[in-house]
Amino acid sequence: MTAAENVCYTLINVPMDSEPPSEISLKNDLEKGDVKSKTEALKKVIIMILNGEKLPGLLMTIIRFVLPLQDHTIKKLLLVFWEIVPKTTPDGRLLHEMILVCDAYRKDLQHPNEFIRGSTLRFLCKLKEAELLEPLMPAIRACLEHRHSYVRRNAVLAIYTIYRNFEHLIPDAPELIHDFLVNEKDASCKRNAFMMLIHADQDRALDYLSTCIDQVQTFGDILQLVIVELIYKVCHANPSERARFIRCIYNLLQSSSPAVKYEAAGTLVTLSSAPTAIKAAAQCYIDLIIKESDNNVKLIVLDRLIELKEHPAHERVLQDLVMDILRVLSTPDLEVRKKTLQLALDLVSSRNVEELVIVLKKEVIKTNNVSEHEDTDKYRQLLVRTLHSCSVRFPDMAANVIPVLMEFLSDNNEAAAADVLEFVREAIQRFDNLRMLIVEKMLEVFHAIKSVKIYRGALWILGEYCSTKEDIQSVMTEVRRSLGEIPIVESEIKKEAGELKPEEEMTVGPVQKLVTEMGTYATQSALSSSRPTKKEDERPPLRGFLLDGDFFVAASLATTLTKIALRYVALVQEKKKQNSFVAEAMLLMATILHLGKSSLPKKPITDDDVDRISLCLKVLSECSPLMNDIFNKECRQSLSHMLSAKLEEEKLSQKKESEKRNVTVQPDDPISFMQLTAKNEMNCKEDQFQLSLLAAMGNTQRKEAADPLASKLNKVTQLTGFSDPVYAEAYVHVNQYDIVLDVLVVNQTSDTLQNCTLELATLGDLKLVEKPSPLTLAPHDFANIKANVKVASTENGIIFGNIVYDVSGAASDRNCVVLSDIHIDIMDYIQPATCTDAEFRQMWAEFEWENKVTVNTNIVDLNDYLQHILKSTNMKCLTPEKVRFN
């Protein structure tokens, strides 16, 4: 459609494969065809008019031969036809033929079928010609008294639209609808009528609400939603009206409709900042989260709770509801649980931290009883981190938390166990009074640890914080238990040789009497040996790690043995016991070195690990005071410095967050007095209903509201030159992962351009949703074409194409204007987010963001291969982590 013509409300997608029929053949089908032929012909006429054809000769044919028909399909198609067909002459006067059409409208408004009446009333909402509507006003009024609610509610919509566009046609519309509303019983009709009064005559809407404000709870939910909107708008414009309607909002919090409760809670928060109002709204939000099954709804309502928390005065109220908020953890969705735990952690205080810890401990224990699932592991990890944060902020809670969490050091989920280990390391350094408890608990679970990474961390903690002779002896016992029989090489060789162990006993099974096929008796006995069961034959954990070739844990073990041996020498005065303990530690290191040099492990020991173990052997052989200080003092000081830096960083971030919340007023800021403020300035606070509408339409950036024209002009891209026969420019509108191109096309010639088509293509992960339809442009006319593009990945993309058209009356080939490229930047549709270092490393590994190069080479040593590559090429960015050998 061209800009000079009426706006088209009905969009019909049509494939343009076949040639359009001629006007003569259409006229013949409309005059002489049966109902089916007339229906098909009418559809073709509608499509041709939408594509820019005028077809003025068919108007009278349709009025004479199609309009009188009573077929419902034809009547629906006629409503579309009358909507798009030109109804005026070029000078703006109404066509004489439309008088006949107007009479047909009037008959349909009096039709006995309620669907035809209602459809006609909906169609009248789209008419922009007052001359057509004026004769129909009595029939439209009469529809307000129809027996069927479908007709009545569409009559209200028609009256509202006519009153808004042509007030002179029905000046008493607000009074008429008010009287209708008082006597109406149907909920949908009352909703439409009340909505009209809100926008047409707000005072009458308030008068009606005042008469039935006590019965609001008995209304249908669609009417209750409109009432909430009215109350919000009235109180937003006139704050003095709050006391009049706030009780009604309180009552609507108890509505049976979740949508009404949500809107009422949001309105209550904006109308009142009293603690009772905030508590009622927050309780309503919590109930909605728990009862609603849709996870998207849960997340949206959780965001509203988080917004409430941002206000310093509201935070104290929400602190009393922490236990209610924790009820949301019953939801299985991980994202909901994550937000809930973060909200509870932000609201926790010394008054409720004990209750919070009890609930979280129960949740942790509950995850241990649930069948293993990826989300279960991640949820357990979230719980561990939350308990960690609680213990850091409230040290008195650490003693209750640590025993429960340390059970998960032996968990199969390495991420959760790593979080527990990090927490234990921080707790044992900060809380001196808990060291004995942590060491005791660590010794209990040490033998059950399954992950080599967790095993290394546990070894370090035991070596660093075992300070008594008994604890040191216990550590040595656990290490010997984890290593199994030593020397390791000899025992493994014997085991592989299959030598029968002395404890294996030969046993004779019970004699059994059997009957043969011939009927004679026979005896059968069996000789068996009792072999160790599979469980008894399992390797101890540390031994298994070493035989798998993981000798990094051996280096950690050597450091731990050195620390406890040096500490044991300082605690015990007897030389014999000192030498015995040190010799045992050195024996363990020597047997590990022997194993590493043998062919038994899957991977040989690395040179770094050999150097580390050899250094520890040398330290134990000399036992110098300098090495004693380095091993037993410097390591702990390094940990203390790291934790202090981490704590300072957390305090700094909390301080910045609190500074954001505090609203500071500068000395030269103006003071606003409500009594002296102009009415339009007093309404400067953002309308939440308007913001919700803008968010649904994609206009979520509030800062654009200050200068919307400037922000839109910045997104306009010129596609052709000013001297081209067709000028085009595009406004690029980005809404999350949807891109809408609003292309303005201007015919700068004196010719009529037919089949003017915008042809687009994309580069990158952009997908054109639909092909724009061709149109016809009159001389110096213009039109807007919209094209939708879907974003499929986080990559920059390019949209390119051209405009092709035919010149009316010319026999030449199709003309083409090439368009400039439109570059779609990733920054237009991605949103910033945060993640921890551990999460980033995990995602880096999962998504393989770093490119890996697979090579085939005879060179075995990686460093030699890199030197060879660097000599032969200029590859300066190749590192060992980026090369994988086949």
N, C-alpha and C positions, 0 to 999 in steps of 0.2 A: 504494500500500500504506500502511496506517496503521502508526503506531509500535508498536501493541500486537501486530502480526503479525510473522512472521519476516522477516528481511532478504531482499530479492529480489535474486538475483545475475544473473538473465537479463533483459535489456531488449529488448522487441520493439516496434518502431515500427508503429503501426496507424492508418490513416486512419479517422476517426470520421464518415464521411459517412452510412452506412446505419444503420438501427435494429438493435440487437442482437436475435438470435433468442430465442424463448421457450425455457424449460427443457424444455417438453414436446416441442417439435420436435427439440431436440438429443438428448433421450433416445431418441426414435424413430429418429433417424439412427444413434446409437451401437448400438442393439440390432439393427435390421433392415437397415441399409444395407450396401452392399458396401464393399470396402477403401477405395476413393476417397472415398465418402461419410463413412465413419468418420474418415478422415484430416482432411477439411475440418471435420467437427463437432468433433473434438478440438482443432483450431487455434482455433476460435471459443470453446471452453470456456476454453482457456488465456488468450485475450485478455480475456474477461469477468472471469476471476479477477484478472488483473493490474489491471483497472480498478476493482476493489473489490467485485465480486459474490461471494457466498459459494457458491452452488450445491451445498449439501450432499447433495441428492438424487441427484446424478450420480455420486458416488464409487463406490457399489456397482455401478452400471451399467458403469462403465469397468472395474472389476475383473473383472466377469463376462464382458463381451463384447469388450473391447478388449485387456486385458492378455494373454490367451493367444495373440494373433496373433503371427506370426513376421515380419511385414513390417518391413523395416529403418527405413523412414520413420516408421512408427507407434512403433517402439521409441525412436527419437530424440525424438519428440514426448512420449512418456510420461516420459522422463527430465526434460524441462522441466516437465511437469505435476506429477510427484511432488516436484519442487523447490519449487514455489510453493503447492501445495494445503495447507490447514491439516491438520496431522497429529495435533493434540491437541484435547481437549475444552476448554470454557471454564475448567475448574478445573485444566488443565495435564496431565491424564492422556492417555496414548496411545490413539488410537481403535482399537477392536477390529478394524476392517477392515484396519488397517495390518499385521496379522499375515500376511494373505494377500499383501500387497504385499511383505513381507519375504521370503516364500518365492519370489516372482517374482525378486527381486534375487538370491537364492542360485542360482536356475537360470541366470540370465544370467551370473553369475560362473563358471559351469561350462559355458557355451555353447561349442560348437566353433569359432564364428567369433571371431577375435581382436579384431575391431573392436568387437563387442558387449561382449566382456569388458572391453576398455580403456575404452570409453565409460561402462560401469557403474561402473568403479573411479573414474573422474574425477567421476562424479556423487556417489559416496559421500563425496568430499572436502567436499561442500557440506552434508551432513546434520548437524543439530545434536541429534539424538535418540539418546541412547546405547542406549535399548531396541531401536531398529531395528538398530543396528550390532552389538550383542553376538552375535546368532545367526550373523552373517556372517563372524566373525573367522576360523574355520577355512578358509572358501573364499578369503578375502583372502590368507591365508598361503600357500595352495596356488598362488595366481597368481604368487608369486615364482619358482616353478620351471617356469613355462610356457615353451614352446619359442620364442615370439615376443617380441622385445624391447619391442614396443609395450605388451604386457600387463604385462611385468615392471616397466618404468619407471613405469607408472601405478599398479601395486601398491605400489611404494615411496612414491609421493606419497600414496596413500590411507593407508598405515600411518603416515607422518609426520604427516598431519593428525589422524588418530584419536589418536595418541600425544600430540599437543600439546593436544587438547581433552579427551580422556578417557583419561588415562594408565592407569587401572585396567583398561581393556579389553585392553591389550597392554603390560604392564609390561616385558617383555623386548625391546621394539622395538629399542633401540640395539645390543644383542648380536646380534639376528637380522639386522639390516641390515649390521652389521660382517662377519658371516660371509658374507652375500650378496655384499658388496663384494669380499671376498678372492677369491671364485671367479668373479665376473662378468667377462665379456669385452667386452660392448657398451659403447661410450663414453657414450651417453646414460643408460643404466641406472646406470653407475658415477657419473656426474655427479650424478644425483638422490640416490643413496645417500650419497655423500660430503657433499652439501649438507645432508641430514638430520642426519648425524652432527655437522656443524659447529654446528647450532642445538640439537640434542638432547643430544649427549654429545661435547663438544669433545676430551676426553682420548682417547676411542677414535679420533676422526678424526686426532689427532696421532700416535697409535700406528701407525695404518695408513700415514700419510705417512712416518713414520720407516722403515718396512720397505721402502718403494719409492721413497725420495727420489732414488736414483740413476737411476731409470727415468722420472722426471717428464717428461723431454724427449720420450719416446716416446709419451706420452699424447695423447689428442685435445685440441683447443683448448678445448672446453667444460669439460673436466675441469681443464685447466691454469688456466683463469680462476677456478674455484672454489678451487683450491689457493692461488693468489695472494691471494684474499680471506681464506682461513684464516690464512695466514702474517701478513698485515697485522693482522688482528684479534688474533692471539696476541701478536705483538710490540708492538702498541699497548697491550694490557692488561698485558703482562709484558716490559719492555724487556730483561731478562736473557736472553730466548730468541733475541735477534737473531743472535748468533754461530752458533746452531744451524741457522738457515734462510737466512742471507744468501747462501750459496753456491748454494742452489737458485734464488733469485731471479736471481742472475747467469746461471745456465744458461738460465732462461726468457727472458732478453733475446735469445737466439738462436733463439727459437721461430719457426716458419714462419707463425704467425698474427699479423697486425698488432695485433689487439685484445689478445692476450696480451702482446706486446712493450710496448704502451702502458701496460697496467696494471702490468706488472712494473717498468718504468722509474719510474712514479709511486710504487710501493711502495718501491723501492730508495732513492729520494730521502728518503722519510720515515723509513726505517730507519737510514740512515747518512749522515753529512755528510762522510765521507772524500773527498779529492779524486779518488781512483780510482773511487769509486762515482758521484760526480757526473759525472765525465767519461764513464763508461760509459752512464749514463742519458741524458745530453745527446746522445751519439753515436747512441744508439738513437732518440731523438726526431728527430734530423736525417735518419737513414735512412728513418724513417716518412714524413717530409714529402716527401722526394724520390721515394719509390717509390709513395706513394698518389696515385691519380688524382683523388680527390674533393677539391675546393678547401675544402669545409667542414672536412674532416678536417685538412687542412694548416693552416688557421687555428687550429683547436683546439689542435693540437700546438705551433704557434708560440707560442700563449699560455702553454703550460706552460714553454717555454724562456724566455719573458720573465719568468715567475714565478721561475724559477731565478736569473735575473740579478739580481733584486731583493735577494737575500741577498749581503752584502758578501764573504763567504768563497767563495761559488760563482762570483762574477763573475770572479775571477782564473782559475779553471779554464776558464770559457767563453771567455776571451780567447784561449786557445790553439786554440780551435775556430772562430775567425772565418772562416777560409778554407773550412772545411766548411760553415758556415752559408751562405756566399755561393753554394754550389752550388744552393741553393733558387731562385736567380734564374732558373734554367732553366724555372721554371713560368711559363706565359703569363698567369696571373691577376694583375691589377694590385694587388689588395688584399694578396695574399700577398707580392708583391714589395715593396710599401710597408712592410709590417711587418718583412720581412727586412732591408731597408736600414736601417730605424730601429734594429733590434736590433744589426746590425753596427756602426752608428755609435756606439751606446752602449758597445760592447765594445772599440772600437778603442783601441790604445795605441801608444806610440812603437816598440814591438817589431814590430808587424804593420801599421802604417799604410802602409808602402811597398807591401807585397803587396796590401793592400786597394785602394790607388789604381790599381795595375796592372790588377786585375780590373775595376774600375769603368770605367777608360779603354777596355778591350776591349769592355765592354758598351755604352758610348756609341757606339763605332765600329760595333758590330754593329747598333744601332738605325738607323744611317744607311743600312745596306744592306737593311733590311727594308722591305717595301712599306708605304706610308703608311696608318696606321690610327689611330683615336682613342686607343686604349690605348698604341700605340707612342709617340705624342707625349707622353702623360702620363708614361710610363715614362722617356723621355728627360729630362723635366723633373725627375722624382725623382732620377735619376742626377746631374744638374747640381747640384741642391741638396745632395745628399750629398757630392759632391766639393767644393762650396763650404764646407760645414761642416768637412770634413777639412783644407782649406787654411787656414782660420781658426785651427783648433786646433793644427795642425802647419805652421807657415809654410814649413818646408823643402820641403814637397810642392808648394807653389804653382807653382814653376818647371816642374814636370813636368805639371801639370794645365792650366795656362792655354793653351798652344799648341793642345791638343786641343779644348778647349771653345770657343775663339774661332772655330773653323770653323763653329760653329752659330749665329753671329750672323746668317748669311745664310739660316738655316733658315726654312721656310714656317710652322712652328709659332711664333707670336709669343710664346706663354707661355714656351716653353723658351728662346727667344732673349732674352727679358726677364730670365729668371733668370741666364743667362750674363752679360748686361750688368751686372746688379746685382753679381754676383761680381767682374767685371773692375773695376768702379768701386771696390769695397771694397779689392781687391788692390792697385790702382795707388796708392791713398792710403796704405795701411799698409806696403807693402813697397817702399822706395825703390830697392832693387837690381833690381827687376823692371820699373821704369817704361820703360826703353829697349826691353825685350823686348815689353811690352804695346803700346807705341806702334807699334813696327815691325809687329807682327802685325795691329794694328787698321788700319793703312794698307793692308795686303795684302787684307783682306776688305771694306774700306769700300765699294768699288764694287759688291759683290755683295749688299749688304743690301737686302731687299725690303720690310720693314715700316717705315712712316714713324715709328712710335714708337721703334723700335730705331735708326733713322737719327738722330733727334734726340739720343738718349743718346750715340751714338758721336761725333756732332759736339761735344757738350759735353766728353767725355773728351779728344778731340784738342785742342780749344781750351784746355783747362785744363792739360794735362800735356806739350804739345810745347814743349820748352825750348831746343832747338838750332836754329840757322839752317837746317840741312838739313831737319829735321823740319817746320819752319814752311813752308818752300817746298814740301815734299811735300804738306802739307795743302792749300795753295792749289791745287796741281796737281790733286789729287783732287776738290776742289770745282768747279774749272773743268770737269773731265771729267764730273762728275755733272750740271752745268748744261747742258752742250752749247754750241751756238753762241749768242753774244750779239751784239747785243741780242736778247732772246728774242721780243719782240713782232714785230719786223721779220722775223726768220727764220721764225716760225710763219705770218705772213701770206703770205710767199713760198711756203711749203710748201703752204698751203691753195689758193693760186692755181694750183698745178700747173705752175709754170715748169719747163721741161726743164733739168736741170743739165748743165754742160759736160762732166762726166765720163761722161755717157751717150753711148755710141757707137752709130751706125747700122750694122748689119751685114746682109749679104745671106746668106741661107741657101744651102746647097748645091743646085745645079740637079738636079732629079730627072726622069728619063724615065718617062713613063707610056704605057700602051697604051689607046686609047679603045675604045668598044664596037664601032666600025666597023673596028677593026684597024689604024688609023693611029697614028703616034707623036705625042706632044705633050710639051712641056717645061713645068715648073712651078718657079717660084722664089718665095721669101718674103722680105719686108723686115721686119726685127724690130729693136727697140731693147732694149738690155740695161738693164733697170731694177734698182735696188737690191733685194736680197732683203728678205724680211720681217724677218729678223734684223737687217740693217743699218739698217732703217728704224725700229727700236724706239727709243723715247725713252730718254734717260738717266734714272736713278731720280729724282734731285732735280727735274729738269724735269717728270717725270710727276706728282710730288706737287704741284707748284705749279699745273700745269694742271688738276689735279683739284680745286683750290680749297683745299688744305691749306696755309695760309700761316703756321700756327703754327711749322712747321719753318723757314720763312723768318726768323721772329724769332729762333729758336735759331741759325740760320746767321749772322745779323747779329751776335749776341753773340760767337760763335766767331771770326768775322773781326775783330771789334774787339779781342778778347783777343790773337790772334796778331799783329795789326798793331802793337799797343802793345808787345808783347814784341819784335817784330822791330826796331822803332825803338830800343829799348834795347840790342839786341845789335849792330846794324850802325851804324857811325859815318858812313858816306858818306850825305850828304844826298840825292843823286840816287836811290840805291837805296831810301832811306826813303820819299821822296815817291812813287816808282814803285809800291812795294808798297801804301802807304796808298791811293793813287789807284785801284789795281786793286780793292782791297777795297770802296771807295766806289762804284766803277762797278758791281760785282756787286749791291750793295744798291739802287742807283738803278734798275737794270734790273728788279729784282724788284718794286720799288714801281710802276714803269711797267706791268709785267704785271698787278699786282693791280688797278690802276685801269682796265685795259682790259676788253673784253668777252670775251676769250679763255678765261679760267678758268671752270670750271663754277660756282664760287662766288666772289663778290668778296672782296677782302681786308677783314678786320675793322679797326675803328678802333684796337683795342689793338695789333694787329700793326703798323699804320702808325706808331703812336706809338713802338713799340719800335725799329723800323728807323730812324726819324727821329732818335731819341735817339742811336743808335750812329753815325749819320752826323755828328751834332754833336760827339760825343766824339772821333771821328777827326779832325775838322776843327780842334779846339782842342788835343788831346793834353796835357791838364793832368795834373800829378802826382796830384791828388786822385782823378780818374777812373781813373788807372792803378792806384792802390791798391785801389779798389773792385772793378774788374774782375779783377785778377790776384791779389789777396790775400784779400779778404773772402769771395769765393765759396768758395775752398778751405777757409777756416776754418769756414764754415757746414757744409760736408760733414764736416769733421773732428769738429765738435761732434755732429752727427747720428750718426756711426758710433760715437763714444765712448759716447753715451747708449744706443745699441743694444747695445754690448758690455757695458755695466754691467748692463743688463736681463737679458742672457743669463747673466752671472755670478751675478746674484741668483737667477734661477730654478734654476741648477745647485746653488747653495748650499742653497736650500730643499729640493731633491730629495735632496741628500746628507744633510741633517738628518733627513729622513723615514726614510731607510734606517738611520741610526745609532740603535740602541736605547739610550736613556739610562735609567739607574737613579737614582731620587731617593734622597737620604740616608735618608728615613724609610720606604722601601719594604720590605715584609717579605721575609725570605729563606726559601726553601723547601728543606727537607732531605728527600730522597726516603725515607730510612729512617723519618722521623717523620710522613710524609704518609699520610693515610687512603687506602684503596684507591679509594673513589669520587672523591676529590679528585685522585688521581694520574691518573685517566683524563679529566681535564678537557680535554685536547687534542682538537681536533675530529677526528672520524672521517671520513676522506676518502670512504669508500664511502657513509656516511650523507649527507654533503654533496652527493655526486653524485645520490643519490636525491631529496633535497630540491630540488635544482636542476631535475631532470626534472619534478618535481611543481609547480614554480613558486615554491617557498618559498626564494628565493635570499637573502633578507635575513637575515644571520646574527644581527644585533642583536636580532631578534625571539625568538631562542632563549632569551634571558634571562627574558622574561616573555611567553610566547606568548598567554596568556589576555587580557592587557591589550591587546596589539596587535590581537587579533581583535575585542575589544569596541569598539575605536575605529572599526572598519569596519562596524558594525551600524547599519542605518538603519531606523527605525520607519516602517511604511507605513500603519497604521490606528491608531485610538484604542482605548483599553482598554475603552470602553463599546460598541464596535461588535460586532455578532453574530459576526463573524469577525475575529480579531486576526492581523495579519501583520507580520513584520519580515524584513529581508533582510541577509545578510552578503555584501558585495561583495568578491569576490576577483579581483584584477587580475594577470594573468601575461602580460607583454609586450603583445601585441595581442589577447589573449583575455580576456573578462570573464565570470566565472561568478557568477550570482546564486543564492545558496542561501536560498530563501525559506521561513521557518517559518510555517505556517498553523495556527491554533488555532480549533477550534469552541467558542465560548463559550456555546452554547445547549444546551437539553435535547433538541433534535431531531436526527435524522439528516440530514445535508446530502449530497444526491446531485448527481452531475455538477459537483462543485466545480471550477471552472476558473480558472486564473490567465491573464488576458489582458493581454499587454504590447505596447507600441508604443514607437518611438524617434524622437527628433528629433536632427538632425545626422547625421554619417557613422558611425552605429552600425547594425549589422544583426543582427536576431534570427535565430539559426541555426535553431532548431526551436521549434515550438509545444508548450508543456507539456501533458501528457496530463491529462484530467479524473480526479478521484478521488472516493471516497465517505468522508465523515468521520462517525464515530459521535458520539454526544453527548459533549461535553467531550474529544474526541479531538484529536490534532494530527498533522501530517505535514510532511515537508520536500519542497519542489519545487525542482528546479534548472533554470535557464535559461541558455543560452550566448549571449553577445553578441560580435560581431566588430567590432573597431575598424578603420575604413577610412582615417582621416586624422587629422592632428594638430589636432583641434578639440574643444572641449568639447561634450558631448552630454547629453541628458536621456532617461531611461527613465520612462515613465508607464504607467498601466493601471488595471485593476480586477479584482475577484474576483466571479464570478457563480456562483450555485448554486441548486438546487431543494431545497425542504423536503419530506422524505418524508411522503406522505399528504396534503399540502396541494394545493389546486387553483389556487392563485394563480400569477401570472406569476413569471418568474425574478427572483431577488433580486440586487442589485448593491451592492458596497462599493467605493467609489473609493479608489485608493491614492495616497499622497503621491508626489511626483516624486523620482526618484533622479538626482542630478547627478553625471555622470562628469567628473572633472577631468583635463585633459591632463597634469598633473604626475604622475598616478598611473601612466602608462604610457610616458612618454618618458624617455630616458636622456641624461645630460649628455655632451657631446663638445666637442672643441676643433678649431679650424681657424685658419689664418693669415689675415692681412688680405686678401691677394690672393685666397685661396680664397673668403673671405666675399663679396668684391666680385663674383667670378665667379658664385657661386651667386645672389647678389642679382639679377644681370642675367639669368641663365638662368631662374629661377623667377618673375620679375616680381612680387616681393613688394610693391613699391610700386605703388599704383594709379595708372593714367594716365587722364587725362580727355581725350577727343577732342572738339574744338570746331570749329564752322564760324563764321568771322567774316571781315569785310572788313578788319579792322585787321591790318597787316603786321608792325609792330614789336611784339615780345613784351612789352617793358616798358610800352608804351602800353596793351596789352591788359590786363595785370595791374593797372595803375592804374585802368582802367575798371571791372574786376571788383570791386576793393577799395572803390571809391566806391559802387557800386550794391548790394553785399552786405556781409556781415560775415565773409567768408572770409579768415581771418588765416593759414591754414596752406598757402595755395597758393603754390608756388614755381615758377620757370621750368622746373625739371627734371620737374615733375609735369604739364606741359601739352604736348600734342603737336598741332600744327596739321595740318589736312587741306589 
